[in-house]
């Protein structure tokens, strides 16, 4: 089976090295280690509801999301994870797509599978992966849509995209923003463009429920736009019943659990500070600032794959070799921010190897 180049290949790695997968600490997958209370109860409710087909229009689910993000439910397109929305979107937009790299590989893969013309822009390490508005403006006639991840994966920094959005509106282009990791940001309201959705059809936002709420296996995401043409196009292609009863039922509770939401935000604000401070004490690492639940690291004199294998073999720790991101080389790794105890294990293991 083709390796799609993502993290969380715990099963394969455990089998390859003869380890028990339950002993592995997975830092390759960027998922909140905390879960909501009463999860088992809600899953059992979903099990009972699974005896019937889900509502084909997902009215209750869209209403729950609407209450959470304060956007009209008619502008919300639920999906089996944000990835389903990415692939549906690629079928529904014009043929020329610009992508800001390095970033999540499924944007490019989805575009290629749908025969879109891809124009790559590069967030340069020497400029702290900042967006070059001048470069985008100079090349505006070469693309119809621009895809940006905010906060960006793999470097984790959030950006103010208001000037970029204004530029896209001025030139009547579509700005697609993946805000999968936005809820981890301390000042989410300052950076999210969700409050601009109803004002302009030149904006499409992707959101994922499963990262922040710690349940990637739930497969629940959604797109938000006031662009009626794109909404209609997506529903022309969208298969029915792609979201299961468990995910639909959990939406009754996830978005209303303010204690969980606020507690997770506070945890990551504090734990990011701890992780960055401790990792920067290891002299052979260049550690980049982050606003989300993972950290990009450049190794001074080592290769990512070698370090990945050594951490796994010696300490049962799995990290992400980030060398396959466009624009990064074999010296880059990415690590998730997990529980405090797990984070301490990672830091101590890195110290032992990189002395």
N, C-alpha and C positions, 0 to 999 in steps of 0.2 A: 504494500500500500504506500502511496506517495506521502513523503514527509512534507507537511505544509509549513514547517519551520516555526512553530509556536512553542511556548513553554508547556509545562505540565505533562511531560512524557514520562510520568513516574512509573507506570506499569512496565513499559519497555525497558527502562533503565534498571529497574529492580530485577527483572527476569535476566537481563544481560549479565548482571554482576552477582546473581544468586542471592539477592537480598529480599527481605520481607518489606513489601511496599508500605506497611504500617509503621515501619521504623524510619521512613524517609521524611525529612523536613523539606517541604517543597517551597523554595524561594523563587521558583521560575514562574509561578502563577500569581497574578496580582489580585488577590481576593481578600476581603475583610475577614479576619479570623474570628470575629464575633458573629453570633447569630441572634435572631430575635427570640424572645421568650415565647413559650407555648407553641413552638414550631411543630412538634409532634401532633398536637391537637388540630392544628390547621391542616396538616397533611392528611389526617384521617378524614376531616371534612371533605377535602378534595377527592379522596378515595371514594367516598360515598357518591359524590357528584359525578365521578367518572363513569357511572353506569348510564349516563345520558350524554349525547353530543353537546359540546360547548355551544353557546350562542354564536352563530356564524358571524354576527355583527360585533361581538364583544362589547355590547353596550355597557354592561356593568364595569368591565375592565377599563374601558376608555373613560368612563365617568370617574373611576377611582384615580386614574392618572391625571385627569383634568383637575380634580380637587387638589392634587399634590403639586402640580406645576402651574396652576392658575391659568390654564389655556383652554379655550373652547374644545370640547371633546370631539367635535367634527374635524378638527385639524390634527388629530392623533391617529397614527397608524400603528397598531400593535404588531409585534413580530415574535417569531421563535428565536429570541435573542436579537441583539442589534445586527448580527451578521445577516439574518434573513432580510432585514430592511436594506442593508448595504447592497445585496445582490438584486433585490427588487428595484432599488433606485437606479442601478446601472442599466437596467432595461428601460428606464423611464425618462432619462435625461438626454440632452443633445450629445452629439458624437465626440466632442473634444473635451477631455477632462484633464485639468491640471491637479497635481498632487504635491503637497509639501512634504519632502522627505528629510531625514529618516522618519518613518511612521509605520503604523499597522499594515502588514502586507496584504490583507484581504481587500483593501481599496484597489490596489493595482491588479490583484488576481481577478476580482470581480469585474473590473473594467476590461481586462483582456478577454475573459470568457464571453463578454458581450460585445466584443469587437469595437470597443471605444478606442479612440486615439488618445494616447497618454502623453502629457507634457510634464516632465519632472522639474520641480523647483527644489532647491536644496537649502535646508537650514544648516548653516555652517558652524562647526564647533568653535572656530576661532571668534565667532560673533555671538557665542553663547546660545546658538540655535535660535537666534531672533529672526523675525520675518522681514525680508527686504521688500518694502512696499514699492520702492522705485523699480526694482527688477520686475515685479508683478505688473506694474503699470506699463512698463516698456513692452511687455509681451502680451498685453491684454487682448490683442486681435488674434492670438493663437489658440485661445480656449473659450469654451462656453460656460464651464463650471469649474470651481476651485474647491478642492477637498482639503480640509485642515483638521487635525486632531487637537483638542484643547480641553484640559492639559494634554500635552503631546506624549505619546508613547513612541519611543522609549525614554526620553529625557525627563519627563514629569513636570515640566514648567508650564504654568498657565500664562496666557497672554491676553492683553486687552485687544479685542478684535474689532472695536468700533470703527476705527479708521479704515480697516480693511473692508468691513461691511459697507461703509459709505462709498468706498471706491468701487465696489461691485455694483451697488445700486446705481451709481452715476453712469456706469458703463453697461447697465442692464445685463449683468452676469449673475449666475447662481452661486452663492456661497454655501457650501455644505460643511457643517461643523459637527464633529463627533465629540460629544460631551460625556462620553462613557464614564470618565473619571472625575467629572466636575464636582460631584457631591463630597469628595474628599477634600476639596479646597476650603480653606478657612473662611475666605471672603467670597463664597460662591455667588452671591447676589451681584457683586461688583463685576464679575467676569462672564457669567453666563449670558448668552444672548436670547434666552427663552422669552424675555419680556419684549423682544423686538419682533417676535413671530407674527403677531396679528397686524403689525404695521407694514410689513413688506413681503411680497411674494418672492423676493430674491434670496430667501434664506430657508435652509432645510437643516434641522437639528436632529442628531441621533442621540438616543439615550439608552442605557442598559440598566436594568434593575439588578442583575445578578452579581455585579462586581461589588458595589457598595453594601448590598445586603448579604453578601457572603454565600451566595448559592448559585454558582455558575452552571450547575447541572439543571437548574430550574428552567433555563432558556427562556428568558423574557426580556424583550427590549421594545423600543418604539421609535418611530420617526414623528417629527412635528413640523408642519409647514402650513402656510396659508396659500400656497401655490396650488390652486384648484386643478390645474392641468396635470401637475405631477401626481397629486392625490388620485385623480382619475386614472392616470397611466398605471400607477402602482396596483390599483385594484383590478385593472385589466389582467395583470399577471399573477396576482397573489392567489395562492391556493387556499381553499377553505379549511378551517379547523386546524391551523398549524400550532395553536396554543392550547396546551392541555388544561384539564380541569384543576390540577394542583396549582398551576401558576395563576390561573384566573381567580381561584379561591383565596390564595395568599395575598392577592392585591387588595382584598378587603381589610387586611391588617397591616401589611408592610408600611404603607405610606402614612399611616396614622400613628405609628409607634414613635412618637417624638422623643421618648427617653432613649431608644436605640439610636435614632438618627443623631441627636445632639451628643450622646455619649460617644458614638463613633467618630464624629468630627473632632471632639475634644481630645480623644485618644490619639488621633493621627497628628494633630497639631503638636502635641507633646512628644510623641514617639518619633516623628520626623526629626525634631531637634536633637533628640538623643542619638538616633542613628547617624545623622550627618556629623555630629561632633565626634563620636567614637570611631567612625570609619575614617575620618580625616586625621586621626592620630596614627594611622598606618601609612608610613611615608611613601610606600610604593603604589599608592592609589591616588588617582585624581577623581574626586567625588563631586558630582554636579548637584547644584541646588534642585530641590523638587518641591512641588506643591501637592503631591498626591501620595499614593500608597506604594511607590516603588522608587528605586534610586538607580541612576545610570552611573557606571564607574569605568574609568579608563585605567588599564594596567600599565605601569611604567615600562616594565621589561619582561613581560610574560604574555602568553597567549591565552585567550579566553577559554578555549576548549581544554587546554592542559589544566588550568585551574579548576574548571568544572569537573573534570574527571578525578582530580586529586581530592577535592572536597567531597565528592560522592563516595569514592572508595574508602577514604579514611574516616569521614565524619557523618556519612549518610545525609549529606546536604546537597540538594539539587538547585543550581542557579541557572539563569538564562544566559547562554552564549549569545551576545547581541551582535555578532559580526555579520549576520545575514540581513540586518537592516540596511537599506540603501543609504550609502553615505558613511557608514561606520566600517571599521576594519576589525581585524582579528584580536585587537587589544581591548575590546569593549565587552563588559558584562552588565547585566541588569539583575537587581535583587529586589524582591518584594519586601515590604515592611509588614512583619507578622506580629505574633504576640511578643511581649517584652522578653519573656524567657527564651523564645526561639531566636529573637534578634541577638540576644547576648551570646547564644551558642554560635551563631554565624560569625559574629565579630571576633570571638575568641579563636575560632577555627581559622579565620583569615590571618590573625596575628601569628598563629603557630606556623602557618605555611609561608607567610611573606615576611619573616624576620630577616 
